[in-house]
Amino acid sequence: MKLTKSVLKQLINEVKQEQTLKENQFAATAEEEAERVNDQAGLSLVTDPEFWAKLGVHTGEDLAKSLLASSYSDLYKSIHNMRPRHMNFKDMSVEEIQKALDLLDEYAQRVAEDEWPNDRGESDETEEEDLASPERGESYEEYEGFPTQSSMRRSESRQKGPALREEQNRLKKLIAEELKSVLK
């Protein structure tokens, strides 16, 4: 590449723009910020200025707020099964939204840790053994022949017709016997 005055001016302008971006942290327009985010994060945000204008997103900072608010809303919904109605992101700075998102993420991690059934450090096998203990009078072996999923399709019941009917009759007898013993 030959270094001419015009190429040198273009390079200087690009360096100035990059320095301005670093100083201001955000691009001047939402389209430029979307392009920057696409390049840096490997995303494919829309870069059409009309699209962002319809959403009320005009500057790079507006786009950053919008993306962070969207992330916050998605995470909140995954935790609480509803979108947040208590947050007014328009009045918040990017840093404030980021801090709220970080706090919500920490909360989500704590909730996830609390919901795991084995807080005592025992293995899942221990729980299965407890459920199938002789004191309870049952084991998993007696359920091995049962299907793992049920279906409303008739073709499946036709294919398993005789075996299914035998199993149904056996279950009816067991239920009848249990009812007799309970009623006595």
C-alpha positions as CSV (number, residue, x, y, z in Angstrom):
1,M,0.0,0.0,0.0
2,K,1.4,3.3,-1.0
3,L,1.3,6.0,1.7
4,T,-0.1,9.1,0.2
5,K,-1.5,12.2,1.8
6,S,-5.1,11.1,1.5
7,V,-4.3,7.7,2.9
8,L,-2.4,9.2,5.8
9,K,-5.3,11.7,6.5
10,Q,-7.7,8.8,6.5
11,L,-5.6,6.8,9.0
12,I,-5.3,9.8,11.2
13,N,-9.0,10.3,11.2
14,E,-9.6,6.7,12.0
15,V,-7.2,6.9,15.0
16,K,-8.9,10.1,16.2
17,Q,-12.3,8.4,15.9
18,E,-11.1,5.4,17.9
19,Q,-9.6,7.6,20.6
20,T,-12.9,9.6,20.8
21,L,-14.8,6.3,21.1
22,K,-12.5,5.2,23.9
23,E,-12.8,8.5,25.7
24,N,-16.6,8.7,25.2
25,Q,-17.0,4.9,25.5
26,F,-19.9,5.0,23.0
27,A,-20.3,5.8,19.4
28,A,-22.2,9.0,18.4
29,T,-25.1,7.1,16.8
30,A,-26.9,3.8,17.5
31,E,-25.9,2.5,14.1
32,E,-22.2,3.0,14.7
33,E,-22.5,1.5,18.2
34,A,-24.3,-1.5,16.7
35,E,-21.6,-2.0,14.2
36,R,-19.0,-1.8,16.9
37,V,-20.8,-4.3,19.1
38,N,-21.2,-6.6,16.1
39,D,-17.5,-6.5,15.4
40,Q,-16.4,-6.9,19.1
41,A,-18.9,-9.4,20.3
42,G,-19.7,-11.3,17.1
43,L,-23.3,-10.4,17.3
44,S,-25.6,-9.3,14.4
45,L,-27.4,-6.3,15.7
46,V,-29.4,-4.3,13.1
47,T,-27.5,-1.3,11.8
48,D,-30.4,0.4,10.0
49,P,-30.8,4.0,11.5
50,E,-34.6,3.9,10.9
51,F,-35.0,0.8,12.9
52,W,-33.3,2.3,15.9
53,A,-35.1,5.6,15.5
54,K,-38.5,3.8,15.7
55,L,-37.4,2.3,19.0
56,G,-36.3,5.7,20.3
57,V,-32.6,4.7,20.3
58,H,-30.5,7.4,18.8
59,T,-27.1,7.4,20.4
60,G,-24.6,4.7,21.2
61,E,-25.3,5.2,24.9
62,D,-29.0,4.7,24.2
63,L,-28.2,1.5,22.5
64,A,-26.0,0.3,25.4
65,K,-28.9,1.1,27.8
66,S,-31.3,-0.7,25.6
67,L,-29.2,-3.9,25.4
68,L,-28.4,-3.9,29.2
69,A,-32.1,-3.3,30.0
70,S,-33.1,-6.1,27.7
71,S,-30.6,-8.4,29.4
72,Y,-31.9,-7.4,32.8
73,S,-35.5,-8.1,31.8
74,D,-34.6,-11.5,30.3
75,L,-32.7,-12.6,33.4
76,Y,-35.4,-11.3,35.7
77,K,-38.0,-13.2,33.7
78,S,-36.0,-16.4,33.9
79,I,-35.9,-16.1,37.7
80,H,-39.4,-14.8,38.5
81,N,-41.4,-15.9,35.4
82,M,-42.5,-12.4,34.7
83,R,-40.9,-9.2,33.3
84,P,-39.8,-6.5,35.8
85,R,-42.3,-3.7,36.2
86,H,-40.4,-1.8,38.9
87,M,-37.4,-0.6,36.9
88,N,-37.4,2.7,34.9
89,F,-34.3,2.2,32.7
90,K,-34.7,5.5,30.8
91,D,-33.8,7.5,33.9
92,M,-30.7,5.3,34.7
93,S,-27.2,5.6,33.5
94,V,-25.4,2.7,31.8
95,E,-23.3,2.1,34.9
96,E,-26.5,1.9,37.1
97,I,-28.2,-0.5,34.8
98,Q,-25.0,-2.6,34.6
99,K,-24.8,-2.6,38.5
100,A,-28.5,-3.7,38.7
101,L,-27.8,-6.5,36.2
102,D,-24.7,-7.7,38.2
103,L,-26.8,-7.7,41.4
104,L,-29.5,-9.7,39.7
105,D,-27.0,-12.1,38.3
106,E,-25.5,-12.7,41.8
107,Y,-29.1,-13.2,43.1
108,A,-29.8,-15.8,40.4
109,Q,-26.6,-17.7,41.3
110,R,-27.6,-17.8,45.0
111,V,-31.1,-19.0,44.1
112,A,-29.7,-21.7,41.8
113,E,-27.3,-22.9,44.5
114,D,-30.2,-23.0,47.1
115,E,-32.5,-25.0,44.8
116,W,-30.1,-28.0,44.4
117,P,-31.5,-30.9,46.4
118,N,-28.1,-32.1,47.7
119,D,-26.9,-29.4,50.0
120,R,-25.3,-32.0,52.2
121,G,-22.9,-33.1,49.5
122,E,-24.5,-36.6,49.1
123,S,-24.7,-38.2,45.7
124,D,-28.0,-38.7,43.8
125,E,-27.6,-42.4,44.2
126,T,-28.2,-42.1,48.0
127,E,-31.6,-40.4,47.3
128,E,-32.6,-43.1,44.9
129,E,-31.6,-45.8,47.5
130,D,-33.7,-43.9,50.1
131,L,-36.7,-43.9,47.8
132,A,-36.4,-47.6,47.0
133,S,-35.7,-48.7,50.5
134,P,-37.2,-52.0,51.8
135,E,-39.0,-50.2,54.6
136,R,-41.2,-48.5,51.9
137,G,-41.9,-51.9,50.3
138,E,-41.1,-50.8,46.8
139,S,-38.2,-50.7,44.4
140,Y,-37.5,-49.3,41.0
141,E,-37.3,-52.8,39.5
142,E,-41.1,-53.3,39.6
143,Y,-41.5,-50.2,37.5
144,E,-39.1,-51.2,34.7
145,G,-41.8,-52.5,32.4
146,F,-43.8,-49.3,32.4
147,P,-43.4,-46.8,29.6
148,T,-41.4,-43.7,30.5
149,Q,-43.8,-41.5,28.5
150,S,-47.5,-41.8,27.9
151,S,-49.1,-41.2,24.5
152,M,-52.6,-40.6,23.2
153,R,-51.8,-42.1,19.9
154,R,-53.9,-45.1,19.0
155,S,-51.2,-46.7,16.8
156,E,-49.0,-47.2,19.9
157,S,-51.8,-48.9,21.8
158,R,-52.5,-51.2,18.8
159,Q,-48.9,-52.2,18.6
160,K,-48.7,-53.1,22.3
161,G,-52.3,-54.3,22.5
162,P,-52.1,-57.7,24.2
163,A,-49.3,-56.7,26.5
164,L,-50.9,-53.5,27.4
165,R,-54.2,-55.1,28.2
166,E,-52.5,-57.7,30.4
167,E,-50.7,-54.9,32.3
168,Q,-54.0,-53.0,32.7
169,N,-55.8,-56.1,34.0
170,R,-53.0,-56.7,36.4
171,L,-53.1,-53.1,37.7
172,K,-56.9,-53.3,38.1
173,K,-56.6,-56.4,40.2
174,L,-53.9,-54.8,42.4
175,I,-56.1,-51.7,42.9
176,A,-59.1,-53.9,43.7
177,E,-57.2,-55.8,46.3
178,E,-55.8,-52.7,47.9
179,L,-59.3,-51.2,48.0
180,K,-60.7,-54.3,49.7
181,S,-57.9,-54.3,52.3
182,V,-58.5,-50.6,53.0
183,L,-62.2,-50.9,53.3
184,K,-61.9,-53.8,55.8
